[in-house]
Amino acid sequence: RDLGELLGCGGLMTSLERTAIGAFPVAKAIAPDSLAADSIVSAIADPMLIVADMATYQCSDDDEDLVRIGRPLEIAPSQLHIPAAVDEAQVSEIAIVSADGTGLLALGEMNPQNAVVQPRIVFIR
């Protein structure tokens, strides 16, 4: 409709199909009815793949304890990793990863003004 208005000719869409979400193409999707208790674990994607294009904050061992209880982390610039394709000035959502860089601990919000990362959704126990 919007494109038709811009072109001055009207427009109508009869269907829309999402072909991918990030790095996950629909061709690799699994039909829900094909999942069973014994196969679901092998079908779960590594959470680190989901945040691969996001800025990340790699915790120290001490930081991991703070993340578990939702405490803010003081930003250590050496632990902050912003992909080249991401505009540093636009970073607000950040993936908080384990000290060894292999596990997603939480999603958080970065506040550069007061140099903290605040965990918002914590995945670790």
C-alpha positions in Angstrom: 0.0 0.0 0.0 2.7 2.5 1.0 4.8 1.8 -2.1 1.7 2.1 -4.3 0.9 5.5 -2.7 4.4 6.7 -3.4 4.2 5.6 -7.0 0.7 7.1 -7.3 -0.8 3.8 -8.6 -2.1 2.0 -5.6 -1.0 -1.3 -4.4 -2.1 -4.6 -2.7 -0.2 -7.4 -1.1 -1.8 -10.8 -0.9 0.9 -12.6 1.1 4.2 -12.2 2.9 6.7 -14.9 3.7 9.6 -14.5 6.1 12.6 -16.2 4.5 15.0 -15.8 7.4 15.5 -14.4 10.9 19.1 -13.2 11.1 21.4 -16.1 10.3 18.5 -18.6 10.5 16.9 -19.4 7.1 13.4 -20.9 6.9 14.9 -23.8 4.9 16.6 -25.0 8.1 13.5 -24.6 10.3 12.1 -27.6 12.0 8.3 -28.3 12.0 6.9 -28.2 15.5 5.1 -31.5 15.0 8.4 -33.3 14.1 9.9 -32.5 17.6 9.7 -35.1 20.3 11.2 -35.3 23.8 14.2 -37.3 22.6 14.9 -35.0 19.6 14.4 -31.5 20.9 17.8 -31.1 22.5 19.6 -31.8 19.3 17.4 -29.2 17.5 18.1 -26.3 19.8 20.5 -23.8 18.3 23.6 -22.6 20.2 22.6 -19.3 21.9 26.0 -17.8 20.9 24.9 -18.1 17.2 21.8 -16.0 18.0 23.9 -13.1 19.3 26.8 -13.4 16.8 26.0 -10.0 15.3 25.6 -8.2 18.6 28.0 -6.2 20.7 29.2 -8.5 23.6 30.6 -8.0 27.0 32.9 -10.8 28.1 32.7 -11.2 31.9 35.5 -11.8 34.3 34.9 -14.7 36.7 33.8 -12.2 39.4 31.4 -10.5 36.9 29.6 -13.8 36.4 28.5 -13.9 40.0 27.2 -10.3 39.7 25.3 -11.2 36.5 23.6 -14.2 38.3 21.9 -11.7 40.7 21.2 -9.1 38.1 23.8 -6.5 39.3 25.2 -3.9 37.0 28.8 -4.4 35.7 31.3 -1.6 35.4 32.5 -1.6 31.8 36.1 -2.6 31.3 36.8 -1.5 27.7 39.1 -4.5 27.1 36.1 -6.8 27.7 33.7 -5.0 25.4 33.6 -6.3 21.8 31.7 -4.4 19.1 31.5 -6.0 15.6 32.8 -3.8 12.8 29.3 -3.8 11.2 27.8 -2.3 14.4 27.8 1.5 14.9 29.3 1.9 18.4 27.2 5.0 19.1 24.0 3.0 18.5 24.8 0.1 20.9 22.4 -0.2 23.7 21.5 -3.9 23.8 24.4 -6.1 24.6 25.0 -9.9 24.9 26.8 -10.7 28.2 29.0 -13.8 27.7 31.0 -16.0 30.0 34.7 -15.4 30.9 35.8 -17.9 28.4 33.6 -16.4 25.7 31.7 -19.5 24.9 28.4 -19.1 26.8 25.6 -16.6 26.7 24.8 -15.5 30.3 22.4 -12.7 29.8 21.1 -9.9 27.6 21.7 -6.5 29.0 21.6 -2.8 28.4 24.7 -0.7 28.1 24.8 2.8 29.4 28.1 4.5 28.2 27.4 7.7 30.1 27.9 6.0 33.5 30.0 3.1 32.1 27.8 0.2 33.1 26.2 -2.9 31.6 22.9 -3.8 33.3 21.7 -7.4 32.9 18.0 -7.4 31.9 17.4 -11.1 30.9 19.6 -13.6 32.8 19.9 -17.1 31.5 22.3 -18.6 34.1 21.2 -20.2 37.4 
